[in-house]
Amino acid sequence: MGEIQRPGALYQQVAAEIRNAIANGEFPPGAPLPSEAQLIERYKVSRPTIRNAVAALRAEGLIEVIHGKGSFVRALPTPAVTISRAVYTNGRKFTTRDDVVWHALEQPTVYRTTTTATTGPKLALAEGEALFGCDWLLADPESGTRLMHRVLIPFATAEGTSLADEPDRQPVDIYATLTHAGHQLHWTETVTARMPQPDERTALQIPEATPVLQATRITHGNDDAPLILEELHTSASQVQLAYRISTNALGLQ
């Protein structure tokens, strides 16, 4: 590896390179970092620069220093919260059977918005189509883990239902309303991890260098038409998502 070429303080550049090596699995959780001499040779920098880089990573919680043994990549903790993403129904009533009882930290924010270049395709709508939006900030009272939940409901979906007047409904209530309107529902969901935006880090109280977990769920109705879009954001180090897998989801009998 050649010398660091990126702009910024030299120790920050080295810290970024080590951080990337950890993220890429070169230095897995629990593994020791190379010695100071090895890091000096690898990055072609001075001993103080290496020590400052390791100190920065230690402050972020990525590295722990064990006296007499050296620096180690901090082992990943077991997530404090498991969220079941399965949906159950008896035909009209819906439940997630989630053991976590989330408490609202504030009143939900209800607003009108429009589809964007990102949300429009997911809802099979052009950019600029009218939506109801509802944002929740929730917390698990036992662990303190927070999550942000957003529901986007196209005006066309809400029309003729109680959602037009009460879009700030819990997802299971929305599912029941859509079923009552004649839809046969099914869901698709994707999960990604990324570094949080500053406002997300503040709202979710996520430490530095911790990614956010994002689950994007689309509720489909008749003819596979997308009806609503949900987004869940939470700490990737505190939460794991659990899914029920059924052959019925593949159309098998």
C-alpha positions as CSV (number, residue, x, y, z in Angstrom):
1,M,0.0,0.0,0.0
2,G,1.4,3.4,-0.9
3,E,1.4,6.6,1.1
4,I,-1.8,8.3,2.1
5,Q,-2.8,10.8,-0.5
6,R,-6.2,12.1,0.7
7,P,-6.6,15.6,2.1
8,G,-7.1,16.2,5.8
9,A,-5.1,15.7,8.9
10,L,-2.7,12.8,8.4
11,Y,-3.8,10.8,11.5
12,Q,-7.5,11.1,10.3
13,Q,-6.5,9.7,6.9
14,V,-4.8,6.8,8.5
15,A,-7.8,6.2,10.9
16,A,-10.0,6.2,7.8
17,E,-7.9,3.6,6.1
18,I,-7.9,1.4,9.2
19,R,-11.7,1.9,9.6
20,N,-12.2,0.7,6.0
21,A,-10.0,-2.3,6.7
22,I,-12.2,-3.2,9.7
23,A,-15.4,-2.6,7.6
24,N,-14.1,-4.8,4.8
25,G,-13.3,-7.7,7.2
26,E,-9.5,-7.5,6.9
27,F,-9.4,-6.9,10.7
28,P,-12.4,-8.8,12.0
29,P,-14.0,-8.3,15.5
30,G,-11.8,-9.6,18.3
31,A,-8.7,-9.6,16.0
32,P,-5.5,-7.7,17.0
33,L,-4.4,-4.7,14.9
34,P,-1.0,-4.9,13.4
35,S,1.8,-3.6,15.6
36,E,2.8,0.1,15.6
37,A,5.8,-0.9,13.5
38,Q,3.7,-2.7,11.0
39,L,1.3,0.1,10.7
40,I,4.1,2.6,10.3
41,E,5.5,0.5,7.4
42,R,2.1,0.0,5.9
43,Y,1.0,3.6,5.8
44,K,4.5,5.3,5.6
45,V,3.8,7.7,8.5
46,S,5.4,8.5,11.9
47,R,4.7,6.8,15.2
48,P,2.8,9.8,16.6
49,T,0.5,9.7,13.6
50,I,-0.3,6.0,14.1
51,R,-0.9,6.5,17.8
52,N,-3.2,9.4,17.1
53,A,-5.1,7.4,14.5
54,V,-5.6,4.5,16.9
55,A,-6.6,6.9,19.7
56,A,-9.3,8.3,17.3
57,L,-10.6,4.8,16.6
58,R,-10.6,4.0,20.2
59,A,-12.7,7.1,21.0
60,E,-15.2,5.9,18.3
61,G,-15.5,2.6,20.0
62,L,-14.0,0.6,17.1
63,I,-10.8,-0.3,18.9
64,E,-10.0,-1.4,22.5
65,V,-6.5,-1.3,24.0
66,I,-5.6,-4.2,26.3
67,H,-2.7,-3.4,28.5
68,G,0.3,-5.5,27.7
69,K,-1.3,-7.1,24.7
70,G,-2.0,-4.4,22.2
71,S,-4.9,-2.9,20.2
72,F,-7.9,-5.1,19.2
73,V,-10.9,-4.6,17.0
74,R,-13.9,-4.4,19.4
75,A,-16.1,-7.4,19.2
76,L,-19.6,-6.6,18.0
77,P,-22.2,-6.8,20.8
78,T,-25.3,-8.9,20.5
79,P,-28.1,-6.6,19.4
80,A,-30.2,-5.6,22.3
81,V,-33.5,-5.7,20.4
82,T,-35.0,-8.2,17.9
83,I,-37.8,-6.9,15.8
84,S,-40.1,-9.4,14.2
85,R,-41.0,-8.2,10.7
86,A,-43.6,-10.9,10.1
87,V,-47.3,-10.0,9.6
88,Y,-50.0,-12.2,10.8
89,T,-53.8,-12.0,10.1
90,N,-57.0,-13.8,10.7
91,G,-58.5,-12.2,7.6
92,R,-59.4,-8.8,9.0
93,K,-57.3,-8.2,12.1
94,F,-53.5,-7.9,11.7
95,T,-50.7,-8.2,14.2
96,T,-46.9,-8.3,14.0
97,R,-46.6,-10.4,17.3
98,D,-43.6,-8.3,18.2
99,D,-42.5,-8.8,21.8
100,V,-41.0,-5.3,21.9
101,V,-43.5,-2.7,23.2
102,W,-42.3,0.6,21.6
103,H,-43.2,3.8,23.3
104,A,-43.7,7.1,21.4
105,L,-41.2,9.7,22.5
106,E,-43.3,12.5,20.9
107,Q,-46.5,13.0,19.0
108,P,-46.3,11.7,15.4
109,T,-45.7,14.3,12.7
110,V,-48.4,14.2,10.0
111,Y,-47.8,16.2,6.8
112,R,-48.5,16.3,3.1
113,T,-45.7,15.7,0.7
114,T,-45.0,14.4,-2.8
115,T,-43.1,11.5,-4.3
116,T,-39.5,12.0,-5.1
117,A,-37.1,10.4,-7.6
118,T,-36.5,7.8,-4.8
119,T,-40.0,7.1,-3.4
120,G,-41.9,7.5,-6.7
121,P,-40.7,4.3,-8.4
122,K,-41.2,2.3,-5.2
123,L,-44.9,3.3,-5.3
124,A,-45.2,3.0,-9.1
125,L,-45.9,6.8,-9.3
126,A,-44.4,9.7,-11.1
127,E,-42.3,12.2,-9.3
128,G,-44.5,14.9,-7.6
129,E,-47.6,12.8,-6.8
130,A,-49.3,13.8,-3.6
131,L,-48.7,11.7,-0.4
132,F,-49.7,11.7,3.2
133,G,-46.7,11.3,5.5
134,C,-46.5,10.3,9.1
135,D,-43.2,10.1,11.1
136,W,-42.9,8.4,14.5
137,L,-40.0,8.4,16.9
138,L,-40.2,5.4,19.2
139,A,-38.1,3.8,21.9
140,D,-37.8,0.5,23.7
141,P,-38.2,1.3,27.4
142,E,-35.9,-1.6,28.5
143,S,-32.8,-1.0,26.4
144,G,-33.4,2.7,25.4
145,T,-33.0,1.7,21.7
146,R,-34.7,4.1,19.4
147,L,-36.2,3.8,16.0
148,M,-37.7,6.2,13.4
149,H,-40.7,4.9,11.5
150,R,-42.2,6.7,8.4
151,V,-45.3,5.8,6.5
152,L,-46.1,7.4,3.1
153,I,-49.6,6.9,1.8
154,P,-50.5,8.1,-1.7
155,F,-53.7,10.2,-1.9
156,A,-55.0,7.6,-4.4
157,T,-54.6,4.9,-1.8
158,A,-56.3,6.9,1.0
159,E,-59.2,8.1,-1.2
160,G,-62.5,6.6,-0.1
161,T,-61.1,5.2,3.2
162,S,-60.6,6.6,6.7
163,L,-56.9,7.1,5.9
164,A,-57.8,10.3,4.1
165,D,-58.7,11.8,7.5
166,E,-56.5,9.7,9.8
167,P,-53.2,8.9,8.1
168,D,-51.4,8.7,11.5
169,R,-52.6,5.1,12.0
170,Q,-50.4,2.1,13.2
171,P,-49.4,-0.1,10.2
172,V,-51.5,-3.0,11.4
173,D,-54.5,-0.7,11.4
174,I,-53.7,0.6,7.9
175,Y,-53.4,-3.0,6.7
176,A,-56.9,-3.7,8.1
177,T,-58.3,-0.6,6.5
178,L,-56.9,-1.6,3.1
179,T,-58.2,-5.1,3.5
180,H,-61.7,-3.7,4.3
181,A,-61.4,-1.7,1.1
182,G,-61.1,-4.9,-0.9
183,H,-57.4,-5.4,-1.2
184,Q,-55.6,-8.7,-0.9
185,L,-52.4,-7.7,0.7
186,H,-48.8,-8.9,0.5
187,W,-45.5,-7.2,1.3
188,T,-42.0,-6.8,-0.1
189,E,-39.1,-5.6,2.1
190,T,-35.5,-4.6,1.6
191,V,-32.9,-4.0,4.3
192,T,-29.8,-1.9,3.9
193,A,-27.1,-0.5,6.2
194,R,-25.4,2.9,5.8
195,M,-23.8,5.6,7.8
196,P,-26.5,7.9,9.4
197,Q,-27.2,11.5,8.5
198,P,-26.5,14.0,11.3
199,D,-30.2,14.4,12.1
200,E,-30.6,10.6,12.2
201,R,-27.7,10.2,14.6
202,T,-29.1,12.9,16.9
203,A,-32.7,11.5,16.9
204,L,-31.6,7.9,17.3
205,Q,-28.7,8.7,19.7
206,I,-26.3,6.6,17.6
207,P,-22.6,6.7,18.5
208,E,-20.1,7.8,16.0
209,A,-18.9,5.1,13.5
210,T,-22.2,3.2,13.9
211,P,-24.3,2.5,10.8
212,V,-28.0,2.9,10.7
213,L,-30.2,-0.1,9.6
214,Q,-32.9,0.8,7.1
215,A,-35.9,-1.5,6.3
216,T,-38.1,-0.4,3.4
217,R,-41.4,-2.1,3.2
218,I,-44.0,-1.8,0.4
219,T,-47.5,-3.0,0.9
220,H,-49.0,-4.4,-2.3
221,G,-52.7,-4.8,-3.0
222,N,-54.7,-6.2,-5.9
223,D,-52.7,-6.8,-9.2
224,D,-49.5,-6.3,-7.2
225,A,-50.1,-2.5,-7.0
226,P,-48.0,-0.7,-4.4
227,L,-50.3,0.9,-1.8
228,I,-48.1,2.4,0.9
229,L,-44.4,2.7,1.7
230,E,-42.9,2.3,5.1
231,E,-39.3,3.1,6.2
232,L,-37.8,2.0,9.5
233,H,-34.4,3.5,10.6
234,T,-32.6,2.3,13.7
235,S,-29.1,1.5,15.1
236,A,-27.5,-1.4,13.3
237,S,-25.5,-2.3,16.5
238,Q,-28.6,-2.4,18.7
239,V,-31.2,-4.0,16.5
240,Q,-31.6,-7.1,14.5
241,L,-34.6,-7.9,12.3
242,A,-36.3,-11.3,12.2
243,Y,-38.4,-12.7,9.4
244,R,-40.9,-15.5,9.1
245,I,-40.2,-17.6,5.9
246,S,-43.2,-19.4,4.5
247,T,-43.7,-21.4,1.3
248,N,-47.0,-19.5,0.8
249,A,-44.9,-16.4,0.1
250,L,-43.7,-18.2,-3.0
251,G,-47.2,-19.2,-4.1
252,L,-46.7,-22.8,-3.1
253,Q,-49.3,-25.0,-1.6
